[in-house]
Amino acid sequence: MTSTDETPARVGVFGLLGSGNIGNDGSLEAVLGYLRAEHPQAVVDALCGGPEVVAARYRIPATRLHWYRGEYRTASRASAIAGKGLGKLIDAFRTAAWVRRHDVVIVPGMGVLEATLPLRPWGFPYSLFLLCASGRLFGTRVALVGVGAAAINQRPTRALVRWSARLATYRSYRDSLSRDAMRAMGVDTARDEVYPDLAFALPTPQERDVPSSTPVQELGEASPDPAGPVCVGVMAFHGGNDDRARAEEIYRRYLDGTTRFVRALVNDGRPVRLLTGDAVDASVVAAILDAVDSPLVTAAEAASLADLMTEMAAADTVVATRYHNLVCALKVGTPTLALSYAAKSDALMAQMGLGAYCHPAREVDADRLLEQFRALEHRSAELRRTLTERNLATAQRLGHQFTALTAALFPTTDRTHTHTHTHALRETP
């Protein structure tokens, strides 16, 4: 399937988008920004988890990823089990029909090749395999762009992920660990590149229309108040696929340690702003607010990565768990401490010059966390300068990512126009 300047390219975007995870949606927003800047004639639609949200927020047609509407509910009754089983069969035909209508399908970022959080093989891994197999069958170019990957122990999930990657036309990763993991799982990665996470391509609050009442400080500058606000990004963390037997214990330990840390900040007179990255994290916020009954602790209602960046740019320091909470904090240049639940968080922090400021989410020690937090704040001015430098390099690398993507997916596109999107990335502070 080919496209010309007279026939606009038909581009699909695919994934668990519009489903409540604002990190996934941020990756979609970055890719849509690239398409609208570099390929404005492209006709774009989505096959996704939350089509109503995607259609309303991003103004593109969207189709539901799964035929069975109870896909993400636990099936305990025979009728639900039968519905899920039938849905898997129907989804094979639905996915193939959708893929066939496109010249290009992009899977924008996300950890689609990993199982660092609980994941069943017949869930998203199966959906991704259907996508990539259909692309190979019908000649549609399927691109896994800036995705995350990790070693997977569960054999069915590992097999589906491996074959999905092999069948894709184009692959790039958000860190070297992801590429190494796919190589270890038997995928030829010789031509695969590593680029920064797609969310780093999003504009900072200064580049958006921020209301004058929003207290956003200059990027790279310390707050004039040495005891200013702290953003704490929380997560309904129960471990990964291999931790199912200990899931509740892991969650309780994480919640207890994080709560004790927030209480210590409040005892020091620090305002604390609780942030989330997925709708499921609301229960953690509620538990902390209940346990630390203080007007100094408030919760933000962030609906996008832009909202998160606005909150984080106004903070002295960020302590966060979810990967894209970390991305947002680092992007706006705020000194950050990671409650790390996977190697990808450690790799990101090291890439941005803050590798010493990681704390294990599975074993939150409030006293040790407070020590690390104080050490981080002691170096705040220095680390803000480091983040400014690393963000410049990150913007340049993402410019290369989008150039490579155009070459791989739109080989017949006239590229004599000005690369406005790439230029904007290189100008991003």
PyMOL commands that set and color helices and strands:
alter all, ss='L'
color gray80, all
select helices_A, chain A and resi 22-38+51-58+78-100+124-138+155-167+176-184+198-201+205-207+241-267+279-291+305-313+323-331+343-351+361-363+366-378+380-409+420-427
alter helices_A, ss='H'
color red, helices_A
select strands_A, chain A and resi 10-15+43-48+62-64+104-108+141-147+170-173+193-194+230-233+272-275+297-299+317-320+336-340+358-360
alter strands_A, ss='S'
color yellow, strands_A
deselect
rebuild
show_as cartoon
